[in-house]
Amino acid sequence: MDLLGALEKAMLIVVDGVGVPMMLRFKYNPEQYTIEKSAEWNRPQAPGAESTPEPDYTSTNPTTVSMEIFFDAFEELHGDVTKDVETLFTWTKPTPVSRVGGAAQPPLLMFQWGSSSTLSDFRGFLRSVSARFTLFRIDGTPIRATCNIRLEEVPNETPRQNPTSGTRPGMRVHVLTEGETLQSVAWAEYRQARYWRGLAAFNDIDDPMRVEPGATLLLPSPRDAARLS
């Protein structure tokens, strides 16, 4: 984390799952996050022993990541933080696409913050979300909220399967440079300039003409880009 104030914005990205919002870009980077890991050990009973018996290893528990996310739309003309908060709650539910054998699963998420490699290999489910709304417009619209989230690791050796959408082991990211447009990125990535519509839809861009240099784009698969165009 850049203590001098990084320009890169943290984000949560869906890497496996369809029918849900694919990304949540933070307006404010987290001040801190916590990574937890624990192991289970079994200590045999030894009545009357003069020393403690050696423990037996049982298992290693999944890594968990906890953080606080702050949403603030106070300075926006029609600001409303409802959609961002609802995205987090949506991610705790099974995706609309059924799984093999009918086993529904919530989307698989990754946390990305610029070039930081601290959590680059972490993939997990959103285990819990709590939201506290703290400021409202006179009509009751919430314009400020703080959310505490907890992600639980899904080991890489047991990837989820989804024959409908395909697995997404990762998601490539492209940062727009001066002079680039969605059309030029679509041509460079897919050799199909018309896929700019898919890029816009995938990244929730309402006005493609106002995407500025430095903006971060998630690059969908060619199939998804074509489907959304």
C-alpha positions as CSV (number, residue, x, y, z in Angstrom):
1,M,0.0,0.0,0.0
2,D,1.3,3.4,-0.9
3,L,1.4,5.5,2.3
4,L,1.8,8.7,0.2
5,G,-1.6,8.1,-1.4
6,A,-1.8,5.9,-4.4
7,L,-3.9,6.8,-7.4
8,E,-4.8,3.2,-8.1
9,K,-8.3,2.3,-6.8
10,A,-9.0,-1.0,-5.0
11,M,-11.7,-3.2,-6.4
12,L,-13.5,-6.5,-6.0
13,I,-13.9,-8.5,-9.2
14,V,-16.0,-11.6,-10.0
15,V,-13.8,-14.2,-11.6
16,D,-16.3,-17.0,-11.7
17,G,-20.1,-16.5,-11.9
18,V,-22.6,-14.8,-14.3
19,G,-25.8,-12.9,-13.9
20,V,-24.4,-10.6,-11.2
21,P,-22.5,-7.3,-11.1
22,M,-19.0,-8.2,-12.3
23,M,-17.0,-5.5,-10.4
24,L,-17.1,-3.0,-7.5
25,R,-14.5,-0.3,-7.8
26,F,-13.9,1.5,-4.5
27,K,-14.2,5.2,-4.4
28,Y,-12.0,5.3,-1.3
29,N,-9.2,2.8,-0.8
30,P,-9.4,0.8,2.5
31,E,-7.4,2.1,5.4
32,Q,-6.5,-1.4,6.4
33,Y,-7.4,-5.0,5.8
34,T,-6.9,-8.2,7.9
35,I,-5.7,-11.6,6.7
36,E,-6.3,-14.5,9.0
37,K,-5.1,-18.1,8.7
38,S,-5.5,-20.9,11.3
39,A,-4.8,-24.6,11.7
40,E,-6.6,-27.4,13.6
41,W,-4.5,-29.6,16.0
42,N,-5.7,-32.4,18.2
43,R,-3.9,-32.9,21.5
44,P,-4.3,-36.5,22.7
45,Q,-5.5,-37.1,26.3
46,A,-2.8,-38.4,28.6
47,P,-4.1,-38.7,32.2
48,G,-1.3,-38.7,34.7
49,A,1.4,-37.8,32.2
50,E,4.1,-35.5,33.5
51,S,4.4,-33.6,30.2
52,T,2.0,-32.5,27.5
53,P,1.7,-35.0,24.6
54,E,2.7,-33.9,21.1
55,P,-0.4,-32.6,19.2
56,D,-1.6,-34.2,16.0
57,Y,-2.2,-32.0,13.0
58,T,-5.8,-32.2,11.7
59,S,-6.3,-29.5,9.0
60,T,-5.5,-26.0,7.9
61,N,-8.5,-23.7,7.7
62,P,-9.2,-21.4,4.8
63,T,-7.7,-17.9,4.7
64,T,-10.1,-15.1,5.5
65,V,-9.8,-11.5,4.5
66,S,-11.7,-8.7,6.3
67,M,-12.0,-5.1,5.5
68,E,-14.1,-2.0,5.8
69,I,-15.4,-0.2,2.7
70,F,-16.6,3.4,2.8
71,F,-19.1,4.7,0.3
72,D,-19.8,8.4,0.0
73,A,-22.0,10.2,-2.6
74,F,-22.5,13.4,-0.7
75,E,-21.0,15.6,-3.4
76,E,-22.8,14.0,-6.3
77,L,-25.9,15.7,-7.7
78,H,-28.1,12.6,-7.5
79,G,-25.8,10.6,-5.3
80,D,-27.0,7.2,-3.9
81,V,-24.9,4.5,-2.4
82,T,-27.7,1.9,-2.5
83,K,-26.4,0.2,-5.7
84,D,-22.9,-0.4,-4.4
85,V,-24.1,-1.8,-1.1
86,E,-26.7,-4.0,-2.8
87,T,-23.9,-5.4,-5.0
88,L,-22.1,-6.7,-1.9
89,F,-25.3,-8.4,-0.6
90,T,-26.0,-9.8,-4.1
91,W,-22.6,-11.5,-4.0
92,T,-23.5,-13.5,-0.9
93,K,-26.3,-15.3,-2.8
94,P,-26.1,-18.1,-5.4
95,T,-25.7,-16.9,-9.0
96,P,-28.8,-17.2,-11.2
97,V,-27.0,-19.9,-13.4
98,S,-27.5,-23.4,-12.0
99,R,-24.4,-25.5,-11.3
100,V,-23.7,-29.2,-12.0
101,G,-26.0,-31.4,-10.0
102,G,-28.0,-28.3,-9.0
103,A,-25.4,-27.2,-6.5
104,A,-25.8,-23.4,-6.6
105,Q,-22.8,-21.3,-5.6
106,P,-22.2,-17.6,-4.9
107,P,-19.7,-15.8,-7.2
108,L,-16.0,-16.3,-6.7
109,L,-14.2,-13.0,-6.1
110,M,-10.7,-11.6,-6.2
111,F,-9.4,-8.4,-4.5
112,Q,-7.2,-6.2,-6.6
113,W,-5.4,-3.0,-5.7
114,G,-3.0,-1.6,-8.3
115,S,0.2,-3.7,-8.6
116,S,0.1,-5.0,-5.0
117,S,0.8,-8.8,-4.9
118,T,-0.3,-9.3,-1.3
119,L,-3.7,-10.9,-2.3
120,S,-3.0,-11.5,-5.9
121,D,-3.5,-15.3,-5.5
122,F,-6.5,-15.0,-3.2
123,R,-9.9,-16.2,-4.5
124,G,-12.9,-16.4,-2.2
125,F,-16.6,-16.2,-1.5
126,L,-18.1,-13.2,0.3
127,R,-18.9,-14.9,3.6
128,S,-20.5,-11.9,5.4
129,V,-21.5,-8.3,4.9
130,S,-22.7,-5.7,7.3
131,A,-23.8,-2.2,6.2
132,R,-24.2,0.9,8.3
133,F,-26.0,3.8,6.6
134,T,-24.9,7.1,8.2
135,L,-26.1,10.0,6.0
136,F,-29.3,10.6,4.0
137,R,-30.9,13.1,1.7
138,I,-34.2,14.7,2.8
139,D,-36.1,12.1,0.8
140,G,-34.4,9.2,2.7
141,T,-31.9,8.3,-0.1
142,P,-28.7,7.0,1.6
143,I,-25.6,8.9,0.5
144,R,-23.1,7.5,3.0
145,A,-22.5,4.0,4.2
146,T,-19.8,1.9,5.8
147,C,-19.6,-1.8,5.0
148,N,-17.6,-4.5,6.8
149,I,-17.0,-7.6,4.6
150,R,-15.4,-10.9,5.2
151,L,-14.1,-13.1,2.3
152,E,-13.3,-16.8,2.7
153,E,-10.7,-18.5,0.6
154,V,-11.5,-21.1,-2.1
155,P,-8.4,-23.2,-2.6
156,N,-7.0,-23.1,-6.2
157,E,-6.7,-26.9,-6.3
158,T,-10.4,-27.3,-6.3
159,P,-11.7,-24.9,-8.9
160,R,-15.5,-24.6,-9.4
161,Q,-17.0,-25.9,-12.6
162,N,-19.7,-24.2,-14.6
163,P,-20.3,-25.7,-18.1
164,T,-22.7,-22.8,-18.9
165,S,-20.4,-19.9,-18.3
166,G,-16.9,-21.6,-18.1
167,T,-14.5,-21.1,-15.2
168,R,-12.8,-17.8,-14.8
169,P,-9.4,-18.5,-13.2
170,G,-8.5,-14.8,-13.5
171,M,-9.4,-11.5,-15.1
172,R,-7.1,-9.4,-17.2
173,V,-7.1,-5.6,-16.6
174,H,-6.3,-2.8,-19.0
175,V,-5.5,0.8,-17.9
176,L,-6.4,3.3,-20.6
177,T,-3.6,5.5,-21.8
178,E,-3.8,8.9,-23.5
179,G,-5.5,8.6,-26.9
180,E,-7.0,5.2,-26.3
181,T,-10.7,4.6,-26.7
182,L,-13.0,1.6,-26.0
183,Q,-13.0,1.0,-29.8
184,S,-9.2,0.9,-30.0
185,V,-9.0,-1.4,-27.0
186,A,-11.6,-3.7,-28.5
187,W,-9.7,-3.9,-31.7
188,A,-6.3,-4.5,-30.0
189,E,-7.8,-7.3,-27.8
190,Y,-10.4,-9.0,-30.0
191,R,-9.7,-7.6,-33.6
192,Q,-13.4,-6.5,-33.4
193,A,-13.9,-2.8,-32.9
194,R,-17.6,-3.3,-32.4
195,Y,-16.9,-5.2,-29.2
196,W,-16.5,-1.8,-27.5
197,R,-20.2,-2.1,-26.5
198,G,-19.3,-5.3,-24.7
199,L,-16.4,-3.6,-22.9
200,A,-18.8,-0.8,-21.9
201,A,-21.5,-3.1,-20.6
202,F,-19.0,-5.4,-18.8
203,N,-17.5,-2.4,-16.9
204,D,-20.9,-0.6,-16.3
205,I,-19.8,2.4,-18.4
206,D,-22.8,4.6,-19.2
207,D,-21.0,7.1,-21.4
208,P,-18.2,5.6,-23.4
209,M,-17.2,9.0,-24.7
210,R,-16.2,10.2,-21.2
211,V,-13.8,7.4,-20.3
212,E,-10.6,9.2,-19.3
213,P,-7.0,8.1,-19.4
214,G,-6.1,6.1,-16.3
215,A,-9.5,4.3,-16.1
216,T,-9.2,0.6,-15.4
217,L,-11.1,-1.8,-17.7
218,L,-11.8,-5.4,-17.0
219,L,-11.3,-7.4,-20.2
220,P,-14.0,-10.1,-20.6
221,S,-13.4,-13.2,-22.6
222,P,-14.0,-12.9,-26.4
223,R,-17.3,-14.9,-25.9
224,D,-18.6,-12.5,-23.3
225,A,-17.5,-9.4,-25.3
226,A,-19.4,-10.7,-28.3
227,R,-22.4,-11.6,-26.2
228,L,-22.6,-8.1,-24.7
229,S,-22.0,-6.2,-27.9
